[in-house]
Amino acid sequence: MRDRGPQPRIELARRLNVSPTTVTKVVSRLLDEGVVTESGVEGPGLRVGRPSMHVALVPTAAHVVGVQVGVGTVHIGLCDLLGRPRHRARFDFDAAGTEATVVLGRLVAHLDALMREVGVTADGVLGVGVAVPGAVDRHQRRNLLALNLGWRDVGFSDHLEATLGIPTIVDHNVRAMALGEARHGGHGDADPLLYVYARTGVGAGIVIDGAPFRSGAHGVSELGHMRVSDNGRACACGADGCLETIVSEPRIAERLACLGSPADAPLARLVAHGDPRAIAAVDDIVEHLAIGLAFAVNLLNPRLIVLGGMFDDAPDPIIDRIEAAVHRKAFPVLREAVRVGRSVLGGDSGIVGGATIALDRYFYT
């Protein structure tokens, strides 16, 4: 019902491969709990007066909280059972010098205030999903390392559960965004789906058969630290020539400053005005990003690459150029099947991603 909308009981039984009796028992319990509703739907071939009864999810029957912890900003969303943000809050912090404990305290205060404002108690919240930058522990409770924030071993779940009394799960931010985009981005049957997020750094997450792929011990795929340039600039990770030393907002701001333009000026606007140096900068970004994406295509064979973060508002010509560059660099058979597009969720990707991992843990399992 989450993915396909209202359906008759017999169709639910067929899709779940269970007996109609089992479906009737489960639906009856969900009706009693107010999680689903059942109503008549008229359709082709149905006799007048005999509408088909369809079972539908009630999205507002309960809430989850999605949290995106970024480099300098925290976004909070009170979401429904479809992962849609209904109410939002946010706050900024100094990424260079703020301890994790301070951010945790402010997160609790803002979430508590948001819940009070809309009249939701902890009993009405199924869980909190926190999307964090960097590696998480295998139990999905702690942020082990957030390189761009200087944080180590931050116990998000322990703190939020102790202060708010709400179950909490933690996951890598881009993997959570990838799952949110795959579930709620309207991309149809695009599977596998590779989501690439670029802002302060570059991260990637892949969804295969509808589930996020957790690679290695800590489930992190650091596409941004793939070496794409010989003799490139030093990276915060200790290596040099990493993708995110070229394709990230801080690096682009530096290049804009060298062009004599404001650091927050849209690079696409400069290209549209025909500035040859801006065009060269975009060419460089596109080519190096395509190296990383082509490597991912050759290794993972996704059907769709979704670009988020600073690419949310990128004009079609730039997205088209990235796709063309990936097709030039990837293995011939694999490149024919892959498309490149921008995020549908845009600025809500982190909140929706956090909400989606919470729903998977505390509702849909």
Secondary structure as UniProt FT lines:
FT   TURN            2..4
FT   STRAND          7..8
FT   HELIX           9..16
FT   HELIX           20..33
FT   STRAND          36..41
FT   TURN            44..45
FT   TURN            48..49
FT   STRAND          52..57
FT   HELIX           59..61
FT   STRAND          63..69
FT   STRAND          73..79
FT   TURN            81..82
FT   STRAND          85..92
FT   TURN            95..97
FT   HELIX           100..118
FT   HELIX           122..124
FT   STRAND          125..132
FT   STRAND          135..136
FT   TURN            138..139
FT   STRAND          143..146
FT   TURN            147..150
FT   STRAND          151..154
FT   HELIX           156..164
FT   STRAND          168..172
FT   HELIX           173..184
FT   TURN            188..189
FT   STRAND          193..198
FT   STRAND          202..208
FT   TURN            209..210
FT   STRAND          211..212
FT   TURN            216..219
FT   HELIX           223..225
FT   TURN            230..231
FT   TURN            236..237
FT   HELIX           243..245
FT   HELIX           249..258
FT   TURN            259..260
FT   TURN            263..264
FT   HELIX           267..272
FT   TURN            273..274
FT   HELIX           276..300
FT   STRAND          304..309
FT   TURN            310..313
FT   HELIX           316..329
FT   HELIX           332..335
FT   TURN            336..337
FT   STRAND          339..342
FT   HELIX           346..348
FT   HELIX           349..362
//
